[in-house]
Every structure is written in structure tokens, then in C-alpha cells.
Amino acid sequence: MDGEVTQIPRSRADGAGTRLADIAVQAGVSEATVSRVLNGKPGVSAATRQAVLAALDLMGYERPQRLRQRSNGLIGLVTPELDNPIFPAFAQAIEKALTQHGYTPVLCTQLPGGAPEDEFTELLMDRGVSGIVFVSGLHADTTARMDRYTRLIDRGLPIVLLDGYTDQIDAPFISPDDRLAARLAVQHLVDLGHERIGLALGPRRFVPVVRKIEGYRQAMSQLLGTTEVDELISHSLFSVEGGQAAAVKLLERGCTGIVCASDLMALGAIRACRDRGLSVPGEVSVVGFDDSPLIAFTDPPLTTVRKPIGAMASAAVETLLEEINGAPGKNMELMFQPELVVRRSTGSGPLVNR
């Protein structure tokens, strides 16, 4: 029939097409269903239609013109550098949720020596964005000025802030429960028989760091009766090298269990153990935080506390869209529970091995 789609041109300039059967296999539906979706015919559920379009996008093919939705507008997404795999994961989850609601995400990634957050914000304002999502931005830094966000709100721009909280900004915040994350990690190591448990973190000026320390102190006091823990807390950078440096200090202080504030720091802690001839988890147990993509495939597979990325991303987008649709912005924090994921970087402590 004239005008019907039987082959899909690739979005890349290779001039190739694909059979409907390829899309059908990817989407898990029949070729007839794929044909109905691509030709805009009725009789297909919304979920099935979305599965076919997702398969099309995943395989790198252009959507037929009739299926290209007009964007509802632009949404800015400002993230830290993407070296830490948790930030690309956040960006992907937020972009997916925005796209599902018909918005076009504009990703701005901060780099050392690159454009600062405020410059990205002005750029996004000049582009006429409908709102901005900030991930681990200056709002998480207790030493930063918060009037930069107040000015955006005064200009009528909806914003949502992830990973960090302050009562100085009348906007919604989306956070993991960092105190609970630290407690889950300490509880796990105590259950394994560890008593000398250290905490490796980034700079102390960041809200998630402050909260993890609070959770750690409380857990050590309640579970082990240990109140003097200052020497068991080691600050460095949120990186493999930072985790290694922090872990060296904790190992020198006799720690047999190390709780890290990120998966990358945990990988650095494992490196520090091996450099000293200590096996993980035979002699030292290490716990990370985030459950970043691919972290299950490290050597050894990393025990970590999973940050609920999908739920946080969905909540951020839903909350932002409520603001865009007229709901007044107000200071509130939606807090999401982390989950302990036990793998093979933790094992029995000295109390069990006696």
C-alpha cells in the first residue's frame, strides 16, 4: 500500500535498511504489530507501541516522520564529570524519564577547568529551558552560596536538586538516605565479626558526607559501643586514588573493615589492601556505595550499598513537571532508601576467625 513503512532507514549515514522482523525480535512482538505501529494504525496498546519505538531507538534507526513527537520543551540537566559511572547512570535515567514525557533533555557536564555551574545555568536560561535538574551540584556544598538558586526561582524557573539538601532554597530535593546507607554497611561488617571499622569519604564540606558520618557514628555507638571514632574517619577525594589514600590511613590504624562513600573509593581501598599484601576479603573487608554499573564484575565483586537511581530519577522528573504545570515550588526533601547488596568483597572478621 502506498506510504506504508516496510523498511526503516538507519539514522547513521550508511544507507542501509532493516527488515520489520529485526524490530519485531528486539521488541518481542510480531511483524504485523511492528507494521501497525510504524504505519500509525490502531489496535496496539500504548505499552506495546512504546516497546516497538524503544526497539527502534535501541537499534539506531530513525523513526518514521509520523511517529516523531513534537517536544514539549527543553529541560536542562547539570551533572558533575562523568568519570564516576554513577553520574552517567543518573543522566541516562533522568533523560529517559524526560523523553517519555515528551521533553528534550539538554545535558551539561562539568569538567575540571571547564565551565562552572553558573555559566551552564545562564546558557540553559538563554536556550529557554522549561526547568533544570541539578545532580550533585553546588547545593550539596555547605560552603557554597545558595543565592544562585534563589535567583533562578525568583525568575520563575522550576528546579529540582539531587544529592544534597539545604533549607535555604525553596525547591524540592531528591536524596538517598545517607545515614541509613552508613548504618547498613556498618551493620553488615559487625554481623561478620568486625570491630575495627573505618569510614573513607570525600571532603567533609558536602552534605552526603556529613550525613554518612552521622549514620556511621550512630551505628558504631549502638552496635559496638564505640563512641571515639574520629581516628577511624578518613577524608580524601571521591576517586579511586582518593579511596586508596584514605584506606592507607585506615589500614595503618588497624581497620579490618572499610566502608567507602563511593564504589570508586572502594576500588581504591582494595588496591591499598593489595599493595600491603592484604587479601580482600580474607584479611580486610570493603564496602562501597552507589552500586554503579559494572561494579558487580570487579575482582572481587564489590559488596556495596545501592543508591536507588531509577526511583530517584523518576521522582525528580515527576516533581519538576509538577512545578512546570503550575505547582508552587517549596522546600521539601524526598528521601529514598538504599539497599545493601552483598557480594564477595566482605568476609568474616577477626572475632569470627579466632
Secondary structure, 3 states (H helix, E strand, C coil): CCCCCCEEEECCCCCCEEEHHHHHHHHCCCHHHHHHHHCCCCCCCHHHHHHHHHHHHHCCECCCHHHCCCCCEEEEEEECCCCCCHHHHHHHHHHHHHHHCCEEEEEEECCCCCCCHHHHHHHHHHCCCCEEEEECCHHHECCCCCHHHHHHHHCCCCEEEECCCCCCCCCEEEEECHHHHHHHHHHHHHHCCCCCEEEEECCCCEHHHHHHHHHHHHHHHHHHCCCCCHHHEEECCCCHHHHHHHHHHHHHCCCCEEEECCHHHHHHHHHHHHHCCCCCCCCCEEEEEECCCCHHHCCCCCEEEECCHHHHHHHHHHHHHHHHCCCCCCCEEEEECCEEECCCCCCCCHHHHC
